[in-house]
């Protein structure tokens, strides 16, 4: 159960970070528009909500898994955010970036196998 909640914590915090990106994007795109503040605040509130849920999940993880195992697994956030940025924001990633993601996933697998 600990690893499932850890995955949930990672997904929630990644989603919160993506909402922050969307808030920044909307803020820039809606310059001089009357709805700018309202739309941006909604994305910021969504980010805060998801990050708070992620923290609750993380605290649950810390009750059931050693922090030395759990904390490195949060590096999956880098993978989730990079993949989501590619698909939702059409951000480009270089070969070096994808190699780094492969190294992160390899590290998570190594840590998971040893647990």
Phi, psi and omega in degrees: 000325182302319182287331176292317178293325176297317177297318177298316178300317180294316179295319180295315181290326176295317178298321177298319178294323178292326175295325176296318177299316180295321177299316179294322179295313179297318180303316180287322184287329184261029178305134179066018175258140183294332181274001184307306184295316182298314180293317180297316181298322178299318179292321178295317178296321176299318179298313180298316180300311181294320179294324176294316176299320177299322178293320177298316178298318180298318178297325176295318178300317183294340176283334188245344180236148173295138181299330179294336175268318187289315187299314179299334180293339177294349176296347174299337176305319180300319181292310182298317181292319179297316179294316180294320179298323178297316185273323184270329184244003180055035177283142180274147175230137181277170176300320178300321178298312180295324176296320177298319177296320178298321178295318179299312181298321177298318178296319178296319178296316179299318179292321181292323180292324182282351185280000000 
